[in-house]
Amino acid sequence: MSDLIHISEPRQSTESKSKKEPRVRKREPGPRPDWLRVRYQRNDTFKEIEELKSGLDLVTVCEEARCPNIDECWSAGTATFMLMGDICTRRCGFCAVTKGAPRQLDPLEPEHTAEAIRRMKVKHAVITSVNRDDLPDGGGAHFASTVRAIREASPSTRVELLVPDFQGNREALEEVLAAGPHIVAHNTETIPRLYRRVRPQANYEQTLRVLKWIDEFPNVISKTGLMLGLGEEDEEVEDVMWQLREVGCQILSLGQFLSPTTKHLPVERWVTPESFERLAEIGKSMGFMHVESGPMVRSSYMAHRPFDI
């Protein structure tokens, strides 16, 4: 998996065989810093999740997005399931998910997802999807069916969704919200100046509208995430954070962008842990309910933390 972090050993001259130099990957601004190291650790729980999702024909975003935290999360008994297949209709420059023409929806997927969550005894489930712009409702009804199935199979599970923008279809979003999820996230991903390059088929203003609609729905907590290192300035990130608060967003995640392959967008800078800590403090002062901020943070990483499970 390309996003697992390690330092490899280059060819050595006869004069300095003992010296090791950090590997410099293409599309990155020099060697990955020490704070981006992750440990390869897989236990029996990891294997159980792998077998369970294969047996129920489920897809995880952990694998499809090449998340560097997969070992930690699966070994701890958590996984983020991805609905509606593994082929996305959009071509975002940061994402490793396959692009193209998706297959038909699996009508059994909502029940299979709920069954996996029940077997795993998940306290906080995170469900996301590919973009399905080929469907009239963008997959809203499928999301809603999945939420209802989870609520029936595992009533005590807190359900968090990470949804697309449904191309601005408010009715599709409200069908999802009415199904009873506890938290609904829609990722902002980057600052407005970079949208055309990072998310060419999305619209920053529409993203804010979706988050506002989520906030307006009763008993649902709104959430979003930003990737840093794509060419933004910290001041621009702070401006976006203020705009997110203005539309009522309550939970924010901030993490370092890592380019999945040499065909994806390059990493423009390494954001230091100190910068992430500073932005987290600023977010708290703005009134966010919770800010999860750090180099290895991803949208669903430690998603339960605001609720102290």
Rosetta blueprint (number, residue, H / E / L):
1 M L
2 S L
3 D L
4 L L
5 I L
6 H L
7 I L
8 S L
9 E L
10 P L
11 R L
12 Q L
13 S L
14 T L
15 E L
16 S L
17 K L
18 S L
19 K L
20 K L
21 E L
22 P L
23 R L
24 V L
25 R L
26 K L
27 R L
28 E L
29 P L
30 G L
31 P L
32 R L
33 P L
34 D H
35 W H
36 L H
37 R L
38 V L
39 R L
40 Y L
41 Q L
42 R L
43 N L
44 D H
45 T H
46 F H
47 K H
48 E H
49 I H
50 E H
51 E H
52 L H
53 K H
54 S H
55 G H
56 L L
57 D L
58 L L
59 V E
60 T E
61 V H
62 C H
63 E H
64 E H
65 A L
66 R L
67 C L
68 P L
69 N L
70 I H
71 D H
72 E H
73 C H
74 W H
75 S H
76 A L
77 G L
78 T L
79 A L
80 T E
81 F E
82 M E
83 L E
84 M L
85 G L
86 D L
87 I E
88 C E
89 T L
90 R L
91 R L
92 C L
93 G L
94 F L
95 C L
96 A L
97 V L
98 T E
99 K E
100 G L
101 A L
102 P L
103 R L
104 Q L
105 L L
106 D L
107 P L
108 L L
109 E H
110 P H
111 E H
112 H H
113 T H
114 A H
115 E H
116 A H
117 I H
118 R H
119 R H
120 M H
121 K L
122 V L
123 K L
124 H E
125 A E
126 V E
127 I E
128 T E
129 S E
130 V L
131 N L
132 R L
133 D L
134 D L
135 L L
136 P L
137 D L
138 G L
139 G L
140 G H
141 A H
142 H H
143 F H
144 A H
145 S H
146 T H
147 V H
148 R H
149 A H
150 I H
151 R H
152 E H
153 A H
154 S L
155 P L
156 S L
157 T L
158 R E
159 V E
160 E E
161 L E
162 L E
163 V L
164 P L
165 D L
166 F H
167 Q H
168 G H
169 N L
170 R H
171 E H
172 A H
173 L H
174 E H
175 E H
176 V H
177 L H
178 A H
179 A L
180 G L
181 P L
182 H L
183 I E
184 V E
185 A E
186 H L
187 N L
188 T L
189 E E
190 T L
191 I L
192 P H
193 R H
194 L H
195 Y H
196 R H
197 R H
198 V H
199 R L
200 P L
201 Q L
202 A L
203 N L
204 Y H
205 E H
206 Q H
207 T H
208 L H
209 R H
210 V H
211 L H
212 K H
213 W H
214 I H
215 D H
216 E H
217 F L
218 P L
219 N L
220 V L
221 I E
222 S E
223 K E
224 T E
225 G E
226 L E
227 M E
228 L E
229 G L
230 L L
231 G L
232 E L
233 E L
234 D H
235 E H
236 E H
237 V H
238 E H
239 D H
240 V H
241 M H
242 W H
243 Q H
244 L H
245 R H
246 E H
247 V L
248 G L
249 C L
250 Q L
251 I E
252 L E
253 S E
254 L E
255 G E
256 Q E
257 F L
258 L L
259 S L
260 P L
261 T L
262 T L
263 K L
264 H L
265 L L
266 P L
267 V L
268 E L
269 R L
270 W L
271 V L
272 T L
273 P H
274 E H
275 S H
276 F H
277 E H
278 R H
279 L H
280 A H
281 E H
282 I H
283 G H
284 K H
285 S H
286 M H
287 G L
288 F L
289 M L
290 H E
291 V E
292 E E
293 S E
294 G L
295 P L
296 M L
297 V L
298 R L
299 S L
300 S L
301 Y L
302 M L
303 A L
304 H L
305 R H
306 P H
307 F H
308 D L
309 I L
